[in-house]
């Protein structure tokens, strides 16, 4: 997805706000929920002009959710790929989507693009022989992981960026002035948190292993 840069022409006709320009500008705003002011700046128009196309922040959140969910369809299964391997890949891509576009966590539930995305994932799982009920359980289990881990990763990155230090460095600083006793934590020699991608992958595979057992299957060790 190519980012569209803001345009501020000094002469000639002002830029038009079209559905395609709105879509591209929304996708180009990453790492934050789009705002009316930020979207207007990216489009090179005034906020008043944008209000004639989007009626306010709440409508913008719904529109942005539709745009992002439609732009990030679940992956296509590879030849011979198992349902667990596919679901694992989908979980990774969904986490990346949530990281780039936090609006997916704030989108109005069960509307527009979100429902279309839901249907596409369900189609893939049903295609693997899942009943609709099994597919729903799997979808919901993975989405809870994605949203929970995604929110925690976003909070951690924001805190580290604000302090210009790692979370572990912040912990060490807090403990240096503390008078209470936390012997296990204070005795740790690690200087970083566990690898977050690895932790996420392990959590997903553990969840999928439980789903497999519900279906009378046994998954191999995590790939």
N, C-alpha and C positions, 0 to 999 in steps of 0.2 A: 504494500500500500504506500503509494508515494504521498508525502506530505505536501499540502498546498500552502504556500507562503502567503502572508498577508499582502494585499495590493492596495496602494494608496495613490491612484493616478492624480496627477496635478492638472490635467486638462482633459477635454473630451467628455464623453458621456460617463456618468457614474456606473460602477459595476452593478450588474443585475444579480439579484438573489434568486437563483434557480434551485430546483430540488437537487440536481446533481452537484452544484457548488456547495449546498448545505451538507450533503452527504460526505463529500470529500473533506470539507473543513472539520466536520465532527470527528471523522476518523483520524485526522491529523492532530487533534488535541489528545495527547496521551499522558497518562500519569495523574489525571485529575478529571473530575466531573465537569463537562463543559458548562460555562456560564454565558449569559446573554452578552455581557460586555466582552468577554474573551472571544466568543464566536463572531461578534460584529467586527472586532479588530482584525481577526483572521480573514474575514470576507472583504475587509476594506470598506465597510459601510458604517453608518451611525447606528447606535442602539435603537433609535426611533424607527429607522428603516427596517431593522430586523424584526421589530415588534409587529410590523405589518404582515410578516410571514410566520412568525412564531409568537404566540400570545403571552408567553412568560416562561419563567424558569421551570415550572412544573411541566408544561407542555414540552419544553426543550429536553427535559430528562426522559420523557416518554419517547420523543422522537429519537434522541441519541441511543436509547436502549434498542429501539427498532433497527436503527442503522447498524449498530455494532453486532447485534445478534445475526442479522442477515448477511453481514460481511464475513462472519467467522463460522461457516458451516462446519459441522463435525467432519472428521477425516473419512475418506473412503476406505473400506477394508482392503487390505492387500491380498493377493492370491494366497490361499492356504492359511491366512492369519486366523488365530483363534479369537474367540470373543473376548477373552481376558486380555490378550495382547492389544486388541483394538481398543478396548475400554481404557486400558492404561495409557495408550497414546492420546485418546480423546481427553482424558483427565489432564495430561500435561498441556495440551493445547488450550483447554478451558482455563487452566491456571494462568497461562500466558495472556489469554484474552482478558481475564480479570485484572491482571497486573497492568497491562497497557491501558485498559479502559475501565476504570473503577465504576463507571456508570452502570455496568452490568449488575453490580451488587446493589445499586440504588434504584434500578429500574422498577417500574410498577409491575407487580407480579401478575402473571397470567394475562398478558396483553401482547398483541401485535407480533413483533419479531421474536419475542421471548417464547410465545406459543409455537411459532413456526420452528424455532430451534429445538424446542422440546419434542415436537413431532418428528423431526429429522433424526434425533438421537434414538427415539423409540423405534423408528423404522429400522435402524441399523441393528438394534438388539433383537427385535422381533425376527429380523432376517437371519439371526443366529439361532433361532429356535426358541427364544424366550416367549413366555406368555406375556400379554400386556401387563399383568400384575407383577411378574418378575422383572420386566423391563422398567416399570415405575420404581420398584424398590432399588434397583441398581442405579438408575438415574438419580434418585433422591440421595442415596448414600454417597455417591461421588460428588454431587453438587455441594452437599454439606461440607465435605472435605475441602473442596476448591474454595468455597466462600470463607470458611474458617481459616485455612492456611493463608489464603490470599490477603485477608484482612490483617492477619498477624505479620505477614511479610511487609505489607505496606506500612504498618505502624512502626516496625523495626527500622525500616529504611528511612522513614521520615524522622525518627528520633536520632538516628546516626547522622543524617544530613544536617539536622538542626544543631547538634552538638559538635559536628565534625570529628567524631570519634566513634569507635565501635561500641556496641552494647556491652561487650565484655570489659572494655576500658572504663565505661561509665560505672559498671558494677564495682570494679576495683577502686575507683575514686570514692564511691559511696561507702564501701567497706573501710576505707582508710580512716574515716572519721567516725565510724560506728563504735558504740560501746557494748552492744549486745554480742552474744556468742553464736556464730553459725559455723561450727567447726568443719562440717563436710564441705560447704561451699568455699570457706576461706582456705581449706587445704587443697583445693583443686589447682592443678598446674596448667590446665588448659588456658589458652589465651584467645580462643574463638568459640563461638557457638557451634554445635554440630552442623554439618553441611545441610543447608535447608532443602536443596533439591533431593538429596539422598533421603532425608527424613520423609519428604512428601511421597517419593516413590515407594518407600517401605510401607507407609500408611495406606496408600492406594492398593498395593498388592495384598496387604493383610486384609483389607476390606473385601477385595475380590475373592480371596481365598475363602472367606466366610460365605460369600454369595455362592461360590462353587459348591460348598458343602451343603447348602440349602437345596441345591439342584442334584445332589448325589454325585458330585465330581470332586476330584482332588487336583489342585493346581501344582505344577512343579515349583521349585524354588524361583524366587523373583529373577527375571532375566536381567 
